[in-house]
Amino acid sequence: MKRVLPYIPFLVIALLLWPSAQTAAQSFSVAATSAQNSGEVNGYIPVDIEVTNLTGNALNLRVAITEKNQLPGDWQTQICFFHDCYAPGNDEIDGELGANESEVLDITFITGPTAGSACIEVTITNLDNTSEKQVLTFCATAGMTSRSTLPNANVLSLSQNYPNPFSASKSAATRISYYLPSAQHVALRVYNLLGREVRTIVNDARTAGKSTATWDGRDNDGRPVPPGIYLYKLTTNSQTISRRMIYTR
């Protein structure tokens, strides 16, 4: 008995510390627990928080809008994450965040004619350890007379790519966002200044709301394109919009 007793205090301390050590090991982090933005009625208001995978392995995550009772009846929300934008009203998505990857979680408020403010709660859950969760708050304010440069929900629009200029040596790709007033077939293509098609990025049906696509600086055959200025065009059955971007080495 004399030999066992001296070890008991150490055993008690170890048992007390073990759960806290487990709790401290986080698999992902967020840049903030709340964020807000403002815009206009009948428009899009994106609200962003960056999420980072702290591990060397891919993480299986669930993003779910768990509270939106404050949302006006003519507003909608849309989740953009896992390198994609999902249909408005899809309040729960599962996907994979790559090893040591950081990605912006974009909750876009699609506002109707009603002016006002609203906040929603979004819960991120690690599906491999469902006890690990993070609750975030996203808020938006829509006014009648704001000077917002954000897109109008009733108009087809194409945003400037980001980053721009972009380099294959510094970033994996550039992101292009576009907004559809209704579900329809769209084509998003890249052209050189001679008007020749370089790459078809999207040629498919898309739901109403925000969509995103990426271009990695390669042509349709997978070959790197030379540095320079390129046009990207968004085409629907009734309209075409184009912008310029710069690609560098």
C-alpha positions as CSV (number, residue, x, y, z in Angstrom):
1,M,0.0,0.0,0.0
2,K,2.9,2.3,0.8
3,R,4.1,2.0,-2.8
4,V,0.8,2.8,-4.4
5,L,-0.1,5.9,-2.3
6,P,2.7,8.2,-3.6
7,Y,1.4,7.8,-7.2
8,I,-2.3,8.6,-6.4
9,P,-1.9,12.5,-6.5
10,F,-0.2,12.2,-9.9
11,L,-2.9,9.9,-11.2
12,V,-5.6,12.4,-10.0
13,I,-3.9,15.3,-11.7
14,A,-3.5,13.3,-15.0
15,L,-7.2,12.4,-15.0
16,L,-8.1,16.1,-14.4
17,L,-5.9,17.3,-17.2
18,W,-6.8,14.7,-19.8
19,P,-10.3,16.0,-20.8
20,S,-9.0,19.6,-21.0
21,A,-6.2,18.5,-23.3
22,Q,-8.7,16.7,-25.5
23,T,-11.0,19.8,-25.6
24,A,-8.2,22.1,-26.5
25,A,-7.4,20.2,-29.7
26,Q,-9.4,22.0,-32.4
27,S,-9.6,20.8,-35.9
28,F,-10.8,24.1,-37.4
29,S,-10.9,27.8,-36.5
30,V,-12.9,30.8,-37.7
31,A,-11.6,34.3,-38.2
32,A,-14.6,35.8,-36.3
33,T,-17.8,34.5,-34.7
34,S,-20.0,37.3,-36.2
35,A,-20.0,39.4,-39.3
36,Q,-22.3,42.0,-41.0
37,N,-22.8,43.9,-44.2
38,S,-25.3,46.3,-45.8
39,G,-26.9,46.7,-49.2
40,E,-30.1,47.5,-50.9
41,V,-33.6,46.0,-51.1
42,N,-34.1,43.6,-54.1
43,G,-30.4,42.9,-54.0
44,Y,-27.6,40.6,-52.8
45,I,-25.8,41.2,-49.5
46,P,-22.8,38.8,-49.0
47,V,-21.5,38.3,-45.5
48,D,-18.2,36.4,-45.0
49,I,-16.3,34.6,-42.3
50,E,-13.0,32.7,-43.1
51,V,-12.8,29.1,-41.9
52,T,-9.4,27.4,-41.6
53,N,-8.6,23.6,-41.3
54,L,-5.9,23.3,-38.6
55,T,-5.0,19.8,-39.4
56,G,-3.0,18.0,-42.1
57,N,-6.0,16.0,-43.2
58,A,-9.2,16.9,-45.1
59,L,-12.1,17.7,-42.8
60,N,-15.7,16.6,-43.3
61,L,-17.8,19.5,-42.3
62,R,-21.5,20.4,-42.1
63,V,-22.7,23.9,-42.5
64,A,-26.2,24.5,-41.4
65,I,-28.4,27.5,-41.0
66,T,-29.9,26.7,-37.6
67,E,-31.8,29.9,-36.8
68,K,-33.4,32.5,-39.1
69,N,-36.6,33.5,-37.4
70,Q,-35.7,37.2,-37.9
71,L,-35.5,36.9,-41.6
72,P,-38.2,39.0,-43.4
73,G,-40.7,36.9,-45.4
74,D,-39.5,38.1,-48.8
75,W,-35.8,37.6,-48.0
76,Q,-33.8,34.4,-48.8
77,T,-30.4,33.1,-47.8
78,Q,-27.8,31.2,-49.8
79,I,-24.7,29.3,-48.7
80,C,-21.5,29.5,-50.7
81,F,-18.8,27.2,-49.4
82,F,-16.8,24.1,-50.4
83,H,-15.9,26.1,-53.7
84,D,-19.5,26.2,-54.7
85,C,-22.8,28.1,-54.2
86,Y,-25.9,26.1,-53.3
87,A,-29.5,26.8,-54.2
88,P,-31.2,29.5,-52.1
89,G,-33.2,27.8,-49.3
90,N,-30.8,24.9,-49.0
91,D,-30.0,25.4,-45.3
92,E,-27.7,22.4,-44.8
93,I,-24.7,21.3,-46.8
94,D,-21.9,18.8,-46.2
95,G,-18.5,18.9,-47.8
96,E,-14.8,18.7,-47.4
97,L,-12.3,21.4,-46.4
98,G,-8.8,20.4,-47.6
99,A,-5.8,19.9,-45.4
100,N,-4.5,23.2,-44.0
101,E,-6.9,25.0,-46.3
102,S,-8.7,28.3,-45.6
103,E,-11.9,29.2,-47.3
104,V,-14.4,32.0,-46.9
105,L,-17.9,30.9,-45.8
106,D,-20.2,33.3,-47.7
107,I,-23.8,33.6,-46.5
108,T,-25.6,35.8,-49.1
109,F,-28.8,37.5,-48.2
110,I,-31.1,37.8,-51.2
111,T,-33.3,40.7,-50.2
112,G,-36.9,41.4,-51.3
113,P,-38.8,44.8,-51.3
114,T,-38.8,44.9,-47.5
115,A,-36.2,47.1,-45.9
116,G,-34.8,46.2,-42.5
117,S,-32.1,44.2,-40.7
118,A,-31.8,40.5,-40.0
119,C,-29.4,38.1,-38.3
120,I,-29.2,34.3,-38.8
121,E,-27.2,31.7,-36.9
122,V,-25.0,29.2,-38.8
123,T,-23.5,26.1,-37.1
124,I,-20.4,24.4,-38.5
125,T,-20.0,20.8,-37.3
126,N,-17.0,18.5,-37.7
127,L,-18.8,15.3,-39.0
128,D,-15.9,13.1,-37.8
129,N,-16.3,14.5,-34.2
130,T,-19.8,15.9,-33.9
131,S,-19.2,17.3,-30.5
132,E,-16.9,19.9,-32.1
133,K,-19.2,22.8,-33.3
134,Q,-18.9,26.5,-33.9
135,V,-21.9,28.8,-34.0
136,L,-21.6,31.9,-36.1
137,T,-23.9,35.0,-36.5
138,F,-24.4,36.6,-39.9
139,C,-26.3,39.9,-40.1
140,A,-27.5,42.1,-43.0
141,T,-29.2,45.4,-43.4
142,A,-31.1,46.4,-46.5
143,G,-32.1,50.0,-47.2
144,M,-34.1,51.9,-49.8
145,T,-31.5,54.6,-50.5
146,S,-28.1,53.1,-49.9
147,R,-25.4,53.6,-52.5
148,S,-24.4,49.9,-52.6
149,T,-22.5,48.6,-55.5
150,L,-23.8,45.1,-54.9
151,P,-25.8,43.3,-57.6
152,N,-29.6,43.7,-58.0
153,A,-31.5,40.5,-57.4
154,N,-33.7,41.1,-60.5
155,V,-30.8,41.7,-62.9
156,L,-28.2,39.4,-64.5
157,S,-24.8,40.5,-63.3
158,L,-21.2,39.4,-63.5
159,S,-18.6,40.4,-60.9
160,Q,-14.9,41.2,-61.3
161,N,-12.8,38.1,-60.8
162,Y,-10.7,37.9,-57.6
163,P,-7.8,38.0,-57.4
164,N,-7.1,40.2,-60.3
165,P,-4.4,40.2,-61.6
166,F,-3.8,36.6,-60.7
167,S,-0.8,34.4,-61.1
168,A,-0.6,30.6,-61.3
169,S,2.6,30.7,-59.2
170,K,0.9,32.6,-56.3
171,S,-2.7,31.3,-56.3
172,A,-4.4,28.2,-57.4
173,A,-7.0,30.0,-59.4
174,T,-9.1,33.1,-59.7
175,R,-12.8,33.1,-58.7
176,I,-15.6,34.5,-60.8
177,S,-19.0,35.2,-59.3
178,Y,-22.2,35.8,-61.2
179,Y,-25.9,36.4,-60.2
180,L,-29.0,35.0,-62.0
181,P,-32.5,36.5,-61.5
182,S,-34.0,33.1,-62.4
183,A,-32.9,29.5,-63.0
184,Q,-31.6,29.2,-66.5
185,H,-28.8,27.7,-68.8
186,V,-25.6,29.7,-68.7
187,A,-22.2,29.6,-70.3
188,L,-19.1,31.2,-68.9
189,R,-16.1,31.2,-71.3
190,V,-12.7,32.8,-71.4
191,Y,-11.3,34.4,-74.6
192,N,-8.0,35.9,-75.7
193,L,-7.9,39.4,-77.2
194,L,-8.1,37.9,-80.7
195,G,-11.6,36.6,-79.8
196,R,-10.6,33.0,-79.7
197,E,-12.1,30.8,-77.0
198,V,-9.5,29.7,-74.5
199,R,-11.6,27.8,-71.9
200,T,-15.2,26.9,-71.2
201,I,-15.6,27.1,-67.4
202,V,-19.4,26.6,-67.2
203,N,-21.9,25.3,-69.7
204,D,-24.9,24.1,-67.7
205,A,-28.2,25.0,-66.0
206,R,-27.9,27.0,-62.8
207,T,-30.4,28.0,-60.1
208,A,-31.4,31.5,-59.4
209,G,-29.0,33.5,-57.1
210,K,-25.3,33.6,-56.7
211,S,-22.9,31.1,-58.4
212,T,-19.2,30.9,-58.4
213,A,-16.6,29.4,-60.8
214,T,-12.8,29.3,-60.9
215,W,-10.2,29.5,-63.6
216,D,-6.7,28.1,-63.2
217,G,-5.1,29.8,-66.1
218,R,-5.3,26.7,-68.4
219,D,-7.0,26.2,-71.7
220,N,-9.5,23.5,-72.7
221,D,-6.7,21.0,-73.2
222,G,-5.1,21.6,-69.8
223,R,-2.2,23.7,-71.1
224,P,-1.1,26.9,-69.3
225,V,-2.0,30.0,-71.2
226,P,0.5,32.8,-71.9
227,P,0.3,35.8,-69.6
228,G,-1.8,38.7,-70.7
229,I,-5.3,40.2,-70.8
230,Y,-8.3,37.9,-71.2
231,L,-12.0,38.4,-71.5
232,Y,-14.5,36.3,-69.7
233,K,-18.1,36.2,-70.9
234,L,-21.3,35.1,-69.2
235,T,-24.0,34.2,-71.7
236,T,-27.7,33.3,-71.2
237,N,-30.5,32.8,-73.7
238,S,-31.1,36.5,-73.8
239,Q,-28.0,38.4,-72.7
240,T,-24.2,38.4,-72.7
241,I,-22.0,40.2,-70.2
242,S,-18.2,40.4,-70.4
243,R,-15.3,41.6,-68.2
244,R,-11.5,41.7,-68.5
245,M,-8.9,40.0,-66.3
246,I,-5.1,39.9,-66.2
247,Y,-3.1,36.7,-65.9
248,T,0.6,36.8,-65.0
249,R,3.3,34.3,-64.4
